[in-house]
Amino acid sequence: MNLDTLLSYEWGHMAPEFIILAVAALLSLLDLFLPKSYNRRSLAWIALVGILVAVVSLIGLLDSKSVSILHDTFRLDSFGKAFKLILLIGAACVILLAESYEPKEGLKEYRGEFYYLFLTGLLGAMVMTSSGDLITLFVGLELLSISSYILAGMRKKNPGSNEAAMKYVINGGISTAITLFGMSYLYGLSGTTNLKEMSGAMSAQAANGQFLYLYGLAFFMVLIGLSFKLASAPFHMWAPDVYQGSPTPVTAFLSVVSKTAGFVILLRIILTLFLTMPGDDTQKLSFLETHSIYISCLAGISIIAGNVIALRQRNIKRMFAYSSIAHAGYILVAISALGYFTFDAVWFYLLAYLLMNLGAFAVIQLITDSSHSEDIADFAGLYRRSPLLAAGFAVFILSLAGIPGTAGFIGKLNIFMNALMTDPGHFVLASIMIAGTVISYFYYFGIMTQMFFRPAASTEKIKVPAGIGAVVVLALAGTILFGVAPNTALDFLHNNFGSFNDFLK
Amino acid sequence: MSLSGEMIAFILLSLVAIIGGILLINLTRVVHMVIALVFTFISVAGLYVLLSAEFLAAVQILIYSGAITIIMLFGIMLTRHNDTSEKTAGVWRKLLLIAGIAGFGLASYAGIYNLDIPVQETKLHEDNTRQIGMALYSDHMIPFELTSVLLLAALIGAIILAKKDDEKKEGEES
């Protein structure tokens, strides 16, 4: 390969990634050379501008056809574009939260690193959305993971943060090893790392029962390894401790950006490889259809475990960790049902989840920072101290609980219809989903009672920093808009991305 | 299954690799554990040679047996450490673990016992260093460059987490 062939690729389609990479490099250099007394907080605005420019360049690429660079090690198809948009919006909000983050013991020395590690993690997630090659997918996954391990341990003087980072590294390492073991089976049997070629080789080999069995083993290992990333039960043990101990913006990052990236890589690998592969000797059903029961089990256990254990939590961040486990379960329902609208349902739910969860974390960060504790009782009387903030938080909680009129309701409805419309319908999963939602009302409304009906410990008014205010307003607008008029988002999805036809091509 | 020289070498190397791994878990002194780890690394390098991947074998010895073990030893020497490991888990947990490992082992063995992968003529073993270089700098350039970002992030992270806070010292000086 000479330089001309290399330059003949359409590198312009990697512009969002290049922009994020350049901004991360710029920030690390600035952090290195700026005088020590300089307040690194302003670096957040550079990071934010970088992300916004990346969003603009991505929107500029929306019309282009799917592009493949260097044998699919990078491919920009409608799937990649749609989910990259979610990741970028989420990361922009997280950077705003990080700008206003002020922990008790201070974050003076590491504020610069804080911002550009978010960006490298985002870069890893973005690469995962648009790659058709196992090696690139894995490197992207590791880039995201390693950046998050460090971010979780950023509060060095806080024992909880140290514990979180340690637990996250060990659990993440185990999950990576399992995923990689599964991937090595896939590569060893098919002889290629390119997902498209691999899918062809697998369909050809699947007539041999022995190969089918081994591909099944690989399927389980990849699924289990990635379930750690999604924090779906029973592989969720790390999530509560890590969410509780990490700095709040990092918790928001893990629960939104990292989770979205986990679903993206799961969809990429599982759907590309196992959707077309015949599942048994008769070759009537595809592998995914015969084995979707295992994904259904993961979904069911996640919904039940997440919601039930959340009932007992007194720590708000821990409660949201369990609630995020339950939400991962809801999205897994959509994947296991695998109807015609799976992509739409997953995309819309992730968008709604991003808005409501980031909005909620913005308020949580403000309250926990000002009261130096994470107990739910700190929310008592929030309505008297700051009525607008309480109203916003109430909307986010209603949306998380899935009350009509909010984006969370539409997202859940999509998944629910998706589960019932398939043939045979997933009635058990749908009823577990309803039961889980009802259980979740108890703890979500517990926070509401604290906010509106309990007397406040202090009557001091809460001052809302600009960054947090912006996130709350943006998330509030999105939650209500997509709740009242969900077609705005779905039309955007259909007009720009079709029905993800180029996913497998 | 004929007992060729390659087969004997494979059996010996894999035995050493597995025993090294088991000893790593069961030994109590940290330095002994590192030695056990070195045995595993070196025998894995031997397995690479058997597969005619000499470059990979050299890298395995240089990076794993050399650099990583030495860094571990430095880490052990330079830090205060409790030389022996802590209490171990209960009997039931151990039994469950063994059952799980045995179950997985049986499941994989059932899969590969009679496996017949058609052998293809390849040229992968000729000039494999050159071939790895060509693949790395042409087809797999994007993951290769991403790995450099990954290493940078890991490096920065290690510095942040390990750096001694000098805030207080500066305060005293000024």
Interface residues (C-beta under 8 A of the other chain):
Chain A: M1 L6 L21 A24 S28 I69 L70 H71 T73 F74 K108 E109 Y110 E113 Y116 L117 T120 G121 L123 G124 V127 S131 D133 I135 T136 V139 G140 E142 L143 I146 S147 Y149 I150 G153 M154 K156 K157 A165 L189 Q210 F211 Y213 L214 L217
Chain B: A107 S108 A110 G111 I112 N114 L115 D116 I117 S138 D139 H140 M141 I142 P143 L146 T147 V149 L150 L152 A153 A154 I156 G157 I160 L161 D165 E167
